[in-house]
Amino acid sequence: MTPAVSVVVPSYNYARYLGECMESILCQSLRDLEVIVIDDASTDDTAAVLSRFAGDRRAQVIRHQRNVGHLKTYAEGIGAARGRYLVLMSADDRCMDPNAFDRQVRVLEEHETVGFVYSATAIIDEWGNVMGITRPWERDFVRSGLDEFAALLFADHINHSGTMVRRQCYFDQGGYDEALPNSCDWEMWLRLSAHYDVGYIADPLHGYRLHSQNMSLHQVSMGQAIDDARSVINKAFRYLPPEAAMSLRPLRSKALSHGLVHQAEVELGFDRKGRAWRGLLAATRRDPTVLVRSKFPLVLLLRTLLGKKSFHQLHLAYRRRRPRPVPS
């Protein structure tokens, strides 16, 4: 029988985290699911970890003899999936709520125009401790995809792991763009938003793990991240219906300008100041005026000099001293 949800778990040398990831999926209250793990030729203890789940008929394992990379692994896993709804979960991430998939499925079942459902994200450390919550919006919603599109132009606020996509929508829009291996998820969210409504749950249903082996730290330079971001924004406008493209056109130049510092802002948010400075340097090489047009250089300087805690105290004090508008 066709399962409601297919979860694809690509893994390469993530044995340390894979067991926790698998347990968080297989312990979901929604039992009507399949889990497809693709071991992309790992050289660590991945096989031993996966042997613990051999007795669960919902789990299947595909093993590669040679490493083919994350995009081909994504495509292979989704090609093997049978579910009405698709979820990709990186092996170093995990579900945080045992009802996560059930809640996401409910949104998709109740709103046939919704193409995908995402949620707030817990930021966890190497040991699974929650370090913070990324909550782009305070309340649950189902809204027009064009409203989501306009917000996504300025930041990829959607965690790739755990976002649930309606299968038909994914295949109708052609899957991941192989020309953007490091921004393929952001590009996908924009493409889907151009055609379908979007659902959001304000609780942190899934967790993103920060650790020293995160793919973005080792495979993506800050200059490449900037160039990819601007490519994503330029491509995104091609997906819009003509009337929508006309109304959203004024956002394009602003989004391209912000794309220069967006990834550096993300790195600073994770307190990776070294990469944030490299990002600012790469942005300045591409457009020196970013130093005077953006607030980010000053923010980065103050964060570096004062530290995270003192900077936030200063920021709060500044906000309190700002004059408030007089009620009408």
N, C-alpha and C positions, 0 to 999 in steps of 0.2 A: 504494500500500500504506500501511497505517496505521503511522506511526513509533512507536517505543517511547516517545520523550520529545518533548514540545512545550515549547519555551522561548519565553516571551512577554517581549519587551524594550520597555517603554514608554519613550519619550524625548521630552523637551522641552528644547531648547537645551542639550543635553549633548554636543554634537559633540566637545568636548575629550576626553571619556572614552569615547565610544561605540565607537571603533575598537578600543581595548584590550578592552572588554567583548566585542565580537563575536569577536575573535580567540581569546579565552579559551574561548568556547563552541564555535566551529567547529573548534578544535584538540583537542577532547575525544577520548579514546580510543573512547568510544561514538559510533559514526558514525550510528546509526539514530535520527536526530533531525531535527526541523524547528525553525527559528527564525523567529518572527513579530515583526518590528519595527514598532512603531506610532509614527510621527512625529506628535506632537500639535501640528502647525502651528508647528514650530520656525522661528525667524528667523535662526539662525546657519548654520554650514557642515554641518549634519546631512546634507543631500542629497549633498554631495560625499563625505563619509565613507562613506555607504552605497553609493555607486557603486563603491567598491573591492570590494564583496562581491557585485556583480551576477552574477558568473560562477558562484557557488555555488548550485546548484539547491535546496539545503536552506534557503536564506534567502529570505523574502518580505517585502515592505515595504508597509505600509498608511499612506497619508499623509492627514492631516486638513487641510481648508481653514481650519478655525477650531479654536481650542483648546477641548477639552471637559473637561479635567481628568483626574486619574489614575484615579479609580474607573471612569468610563465607558471609559477606555482599557483598564484591566484586563479588564473584562467583554467588550469587543469582541475583545481578543486571545484570551482563553480560549474565547470562542464560536467563533472561527475555528480553534482548535487541534484536531488529530486524534489526538494521542498518547494512549497508555494512562496516561501519567504526565505531570503538568503542573509546570512550573517558571516562576516569575516572577523576572526578573533586571532590576533597575534599571540603566539605561544608564550610571550612574556607578559601578557595582559591577563585580565580575568573579569568574570562577572562579579558584581558587588552585592546584588540583590537577588535572592533565590526566585523571585517572581519577575525578573527582568524580561525574559522572553514572552511570558504570558501577558505582561502589560503592553509590550510593543505590538504583539499580535492583535490584541484587543483594538488598538487604534486602527490598524490596517483593516481589520474585519468590519469595523463600524464606519469607516470612511473610505469608500472605494476609489476616491480620487487621489488619495495619498500615495505617493511613490516610495517614500522611505520615512522611517522614524528614528530619531536620535535622542540623546538624553544628556543631562549634565554628566560630568566625569570626575571620578575620584583620582587624584594624583597619589600614587603609592610608591614607596621606596623598594629597595631590593628585597626586603623581608616581608613586604605586604602591608606595612603600616601606612595609614592614610596621612599624607602630608598636607593636603588641602583639597578643595573642591573647585573645579572649573564649572561655573554655572552661567552660561551666556544669557539666559533669560530666567526670570524669577518664577514664572508660572507655566503650566502645561498649555499647549495650544495645538490646533490644527489651523494652518494659515495658507494663504495663496503662495504658490511657489515663487512668484515674482517678488513678493516681499522678502522671502528667504534669499532669493538670488541677490537682491540689492544689498543685503547685509553680508552675504558671503563674499562679495567682491572685495571687501576690506579686511576680511580675516577668515581663515578656515577654523571656525569654532566647533567643528564636528569631529569627534573622535572616530577614527576609522574602525577600531575594534568595537564591536557591539552594535553598530548602526545596522538596522534591519531594512532590507530593500525588497520591494515586491518583485518577485522573479520576472514577471512579464515585462515590467518597466525596465529592469536591467537589460534584458535581451533586446527589447525594442530600441534601446538607445545605444546598443553596440558594445557594451562592456568597457573595460578600462582602456585608456589611451596609452599605447605602448611608447609613444613619443615623449611622455612625461612620467618616467618611472618613479620620480621622487615626489610628484604632486598629483599622482593619478587619482587619489581619493577626492581631493579638493575639486579637481576638474570634473569628476563624476557627479559630485553633489550639485555643482552649478548646472551641469547638463540636465540632470533629473529635475532640478528646481525650475528650469525653463519650460518644463512640460507638465509637471504634476504638482499637486499640493504637498505640503510637508507637515509631519507631525513631530512634536517635541515633548519630552517628559522632563520636568525640572529636578527630579531626584537623580542622584548619581548611580545609575544602574550598572555601569561598567567602570573598570579602573584602568588607567594608563600608568605603566610602571617606568619610573626613571631609574636608570642604572648606567654603568660605565660602558656597556656594550650596545646601547641604543643605536639602531641602524643609522639614524640621521647624524650621529656624531662621527661616524667613520666612513660613510659613503658619499656624503653630500657636503661640498664646500659652501661657504656662505655666498660666494659669488654665483655659484650654480643655483642655489636656492632663490636668489633674487631674480635671475634670468627666467627660471621656471615659473615663478609667481607671475611675472609680467606676461609670459606666454599663456598661462592659464587665463588671465583676465582678458587678453586679446581674443583668445579662442571662444571664451564664454559668450560673447556678444553674437557670435555666428549661430548659436543655438536658439536665440530668441525669435519669436514671431515678429514680423516687421513692425507692427504697431508698438509692441513692447520694447523692441530695440530703440525705436525713436524716443519713447518716453524716458528710458533709462540711459540714453546716450550721455547726458551731462555728468553722470557718475564715472564715466570711463576714465577721463584724465585724472580725476581725484584718486580713483582706485589704483591707477598705474603709478602715481606719485607715492601713495602710501605703500605700494608693493615694494618700494626700495628699502623700507625699514621694517616691514612687517615681521620677517623671520628673525631679525635682530631683537624685536620686541618679544617674540615668543621665547627666544633663548634667555633673555633677561628675566622673563616671568618664571623660568625654571632655575634662575640664579646661576646661569652659566655665562658669567660676565665676559670671559675670554672670547667665546663665540659671538657674543653680542658686539664686542668691540670690533671683531673681524668683520661682522656684518655691516657695521657702520662704515668701516673703511672701504668695503666693497661697494656700498651704496654711494659713497663720496666719489669714488673713481668713476662711477657711471653718471653721476649728476652732482657736482660740487655744491649746487644751491640747496641740497638737502640739509646742509648745516644751518641754514638760516630759515628755511621754510618749515622745518619739522621741530617739534618740541623734544623729540627723542634724544638728540645729542646731549641736551642739558640734563634730562632725566638719567641717562646712562652715566654721565659724569658724577652727578650727585649720589647715585646709588653706589658707585665705585668708591667715592670718598667717604661716604657716611655709613655704608653698610645697609642691608635690607631693613632692619628694624628701625634704625634712626631715620632713614629716609621716609618710611611710612608714617612715623610720628610727625615728621616735618610736614608731610603732605596733608595729614589730617588737620594739623594746626592751621595750615594755609587755607584749607577749605572752610574751616570755622570762621576765619577772619574775613572771608570774601563777603562783600555786601549782598544781602538777599533781596530779591525783587519785592517791591511793595505789592501786597495783594490788591487786586482790582476790586 
